Amino acid sequence: MPFKAGKLNIIGFSNYTWNSDLNNKVVSWAKSQLPETIVVFGGPNIDHSVMGYRKFFITHESADFYIPCQGGIPFVNLLNEIDKNRTNQQVIKIKM
């Protein structure tokens, strides 16, 4: 299977109501194969309050980051920060 042939560093998911269950299954499988994979969720389908983000991370334990709304530029910025921190051998993880 191609997934096992290489090392997956980062995987991203658009978070919508219709794909939430599928996303969780794919994330669970990916993390079972490569636990160090960084998981990024994003999109408009989240309660934008502190409690909303907290609830998301409680119900999506494998998620490492969430990028709300339009995520193109923020996602690139996150990738750059992850790359910079890996170069410096620092571990970054955001959870509420």
N, C-alpha and C positions, 0 to 999 in steps of 0.2 A: 504494500500500500504506500503511495507517495508520501503520506504524512510521516511515516516512520523512517523514510529514507533520509530525511534531513531534520535539522533541529528547528522547531518552531519557537521563535522568541516572543512574538506579540501576535495576539489575535483580537480583532475588533468586531463588535456586533452593534447593529442598529436596534434600539430598544423600542418596540411597539407592542401593543396588546396582542396582536395576532401572531407574533413570532416569539413571544416570551418563553413558552414551554420548550419550543424547539431550540432556542438559544441556550437555555439551561442544560438541555441534554447534550448539546455539542460541547459546551464548556466543561461539563462533568467528564465527558469522554476525553477531551483534549488534556485536561489536568491529570486524568488517570494515566495517560501516556507520557506526558512531560509536565510534571508538577511545577517546574520553574517558569512555565509559560506565563507571560503577563497578559491579563485579560482586560480589555477596555470596552466598556459599553458606552453608548451615546444615543442622543436623540431627544425628542420632545416629550416622550411618554414617561414623565417622572414628576412627582410633586416637588416643586423647587424650594421647599422650605427645608430647614435643617432636619426636621423630623422626617420629611420625605426622603431625603438622601440617606439618613440613618436607616429607615425602613428598607430602602433598596439594598443597602449593603448587608443588612441582616438576612434578607431573603435571597440574596445572591452572594453567598459567602466566597465564591471563587472570583468575584469581580475585584479588580485592583484599582480601577479608575472609572469615573463616569464623566463624560463630556456632554453637557446639556445643549439642546437646540442644534444650531448649525455648527458642525464640528470640524470642518475641513482644516482651517488654519489652526485651531487649538490642538487637533490631532497631530499635525506636523510638529507643532511646538512641543507636545508631549514626547513624541518620538525623539526629537533632538535632545530633550532633557534626559530621557532614559539612556540614550547613547552616550551623552556626556558623563552621566553618573556611572555607567558601566565602565567607561574608560578610566574613571577615577576609583573604580572598585567600590563604589558606594551602593548601598541598597536603598531604593526608594519605594515606598508603598503608602498609598493614601487610603485610609479607612476611617469612617466616622464612628 
